[in-house]
Every structure is written in structure tokens, then in C-alpha cells.
Amino acid sequence: MIENSSATAKATRRKGGALKRFWRSVRGPLANSPMVRTMIVWLITQFFRLVHLTNPRLAGSSDLEDMKRGGEPFIAVAWHGQHLMAPFLMPRGVRFVAMFSKSKDAELNARVAERFGVEIVRGSGGRERARGTEKGGARALLVLKKALNEGKTAAMIADIPHGTPRDSGFGVILLAKLSGRPILPICYLTTRRKVLEKSWDKTTIPLPFGKSGLIVGDPIFVPENADDAMLEAKRIELTNSLNENTRRVHQLVDGLA
């Protein structure tokens, strides 16, 4: 009996190993297939539409119009891994452009955003003020500044891909300084969700058929003449605001005391 169980276990492991090897051999070609990519993007957009339609907002949430209290246009900012529903979190009539990193990991997110009518800019948020012009960051900031001047709202992710999660970079702070437009920290959460614990940013995937909460932080302005010390102070202010409002939206959604 024991020998039979051992043989069965070995056969199961062999089968599992074969399946993994097969998946590794085909995932590259699949990922490079335009048809497969298009289908994946379509499925994701339909899923997010379902999430939006089946997660009514909880009482105590911020109103979407709250985002305009610092004036329009503005710079909408969220944490990495908490931004997936951003196309549904804009006030009616607001046009917006979003910055995505130039990494392959961001490619799928960018394609999904485009399906929702979002204008895409490639760049990096910058780990340090001096590095804010690297990885296409300078060009991206200029494009976003131009979009703000044209009346479009800009959407950015505060923390840096594969950097320190929940710690803002300088890119959004520099954009606020250059444009004179306010930063709006935005935190969204659903009662039903899947957290990818092994991901660097603890990506949170909202699930359908629950409730949702939205907290919009106070506008943050960066003076045009801000020096290095002021830029750092504003970076810390944004980090603290996003973290505090993340805590508040968790309290709202999860019913914590």
C-alpha cells in the first residue's frame, strides 16, 4: 500500500514537472503573439468593467468631485499595485494622461489603460531627485506638463517600480513644481480582493460583487521656487498622505474600529 502511494506521488510529480516544462516552452511565443496579447487585454478590460459595476461605493467614501477641490487640472497619484481601477476613478468629463514605466512589466497595464481611452506616456518616477531625468523621465515630465497646460489631468504612480514600496519618488513632485498643479493622493479598495503577497508591491486585484471605498487626500502644492529641501519635504508629505489614506480606506472597507 505504501509502495503504491509512493509510486503515485512520483508519477504526479513527473506529470507536474512535464506540465511546467511545457508551459515554459510555450509562454514565450504566446506572450509575443499579437492575437494572444489582444485577447488578454480584452479579457482584463471586461473584468475591470465587471468589478466597477458590481462594487458600489460605501458610505463615507470621497466623492469623485472632491478631486477638483484643489482646482483643475490636477495630478492624480496612487501607490503601485493599488492603481488598477484608476480609469474608473476620475470625475465625469475629465480627460487624463497616464505615465507608465518603460519596463516590460508595465506593457500590459499600458495596453489596458489605452483600451479605456487613457493617453499613455512612457517614463520613470525617479528614485532620487538627480535621477528624475533618467529612463525617459525628462521627456515624460515635459509631455505631462504640456498635457496639464492643455487642461488634461495627469495620472502617476508614486513609488518606483521594484524600489521601496509605499515610498514616493521625486517624479510626481517635480511635475507639480514645473506645472504649478496640485497633487491629489487617491486610495481605492474593495471588500473582495486578492493580494499577490509575493509581488514586490503587494499588488491588490479587486474582485467583483462586493463594496468599494475611495479616499481622496488633501491637495498638495509644490512651490515653483522649491529648493532641494522643500522637494524632499513635499515627497515625504505625499508619502505620508498616501499611507494615511490607505489606512483610512482599509478602515472604511474592512469595518475596522
Secondary structure in CASP SS format (residue, H / E / C, confidence):
PFRMAT SS
TARGET T0000
AUTHOR 0000-0000-0000
METHOD secondary structure of the structure
MODEL  1
M C 1.00
I H 1.00
E H 1.00
N H 1.00
S H 1.00
S H 1.00
A H 1.00
T H 1.00
A H 1.00
K H 1.00
A H 1.00
T H 1.00
R H 1.00
R H 1.00
K H 1.00
G H 1.00
G H 1.00
A H 1.00
L H 1.00
K H 1.00
R H 1.00
F H 1.00
W H 1.00
R H 1.00
S H 1.00
V H 1.00
R H 1.00
G H 1.00
P H 1.00
L H 1.00
A H 1.00
N C 1.00
S C 1.00
P H 1.00
M H 1.00
V H 1.00
R H 1.00
T H 1.00
M H 1.00
I H 1.00
V H 1.00
W H 1.00
L H 1.00
I H 1.00
T H 1.00
Q H 1.00
F H 1.00
F H 1.00
R H 1.00
L H 1.00
V H 1.00
H H 1.00
L H 1.00
T C 1.00
N C 1.00
P C 1.00
R E 1.00
L C 1.00
A C 1.00
G C 1.00
S C 1.00
S C 1.00
D C 1.00
L H 1.00
E H 1.00
D H 1.00
M H 1.00
K H 1.00
R H 1.00
G H 1.00
G C 1.00
E C 1.00
P C 1.00
F C 1.00
I E 1.00
A E 1.00
V E 1.00
A E 1.00
W C 1.00
H C 1.00
G C 1.00
Q C 1.00
H C 1.00
L C 1.00
M C 1.00
A H 1.00
P H 1.00
F H 1.00
L C 1.00
M C 1.00
P C 1.00
R C 1.00
G C 1.00
V C 1.00
R C 1.00
F E 1.00
V E 1.00
A E 1.00
M E 1.00
F E 1.00
S C 1.00
K C 1.00
S C 1.00
K H 1.00
D H 1.00
A H 1.00
E H 1.00
L H 1.00
N H 1.00
A H 1.00
R H 1.00
V H 1.00
A H 1.00
E H 1.00
R H 1.00
F C 1.00
G C 1.00
V C 1.00
E E 1.00
I E 1.00
V E 1.00
R E 1.00
G C 1.00
S C 1.00
G C 1.00
G C 1.00
R C 1.00
E C 1.00
R H 1.00
A H 1.00
R H 1.00
G C 1.00
T C 1.00
E C 1.00
K C 1.00
G C 1.00
G H 1.00
A H 1.00
R H 1.00
A H 1.00
L H 1.00
L H 1.00
V H 1.00
L H 1.00
K H 1.00
K H 1.00
A H 1.00
L H 1.00
N H 1.00
E C 1.00
G C 1.00
K C 1.00
T E 1.00
A E 1.00
A E 1.00
M E 1.00
I E 1.00
A C 1.00
D E 1.00
I C 1.00
P C 1.00
H C 1.00
G C 1.00
T C 1.00
P C 1.00
R C 1.00
D C 1.00
S E 1.00
G C 1.00
F C 1.00
G H 1.00
V H 1.00
I H 1.00
L H 1.00
L H 1.00
A H 1.00
K H 1.00
L H 1.00
S H 1.00
G C 1.00
R C 1.00
P C 1.00
I E 1.00
L E 1.00
P E 1.00
I E 1.00
C E 1.00
Y E 1.00
L E 1.00
T E 1.00
T C 1.00
R C 1.00
R E 1.00
K E 1.00
V E 1.00
L C 1.00
E C 1.00
K C 1.00
S C 1.00
W C 1.00
D C 1.00
K C 1.00
T C 1.00
T E 1.00
I E 1.00
P E 1.00
L C 1.00
P C 1.00
F C 1.00
G C 1.00
K C 1.00
S E 1.00
G E 1.00
L E 1.00
I E 1.00
V E 1.00
G C 1.00
D C 1.00
P C 1.00
I E 1.00
F C 1.00
V C 1.00
P C 1.00
E C 1.00
N C 1.00
A C 1.00
D C 1.00
D H 1.00
A H 1.00
M H 1.00
L H 1.00
E H 1.00
A H 1.00
K H 1.00
R H 1.00
I H 1.00
E H 1.00
L H 1.00
T H 1.00
N H 1.00
S H 1.00
L H 1.00
N H 1.00
E H 1.00
N H 1.00
T H 1.00
R H 1.00
R H 1.00
V H 1.00
H H 1.00
Q H 1.00
L H 1.00
V H 1.00
D H 1.00
G C 1.00
L C 1.00
A C 1.00
END
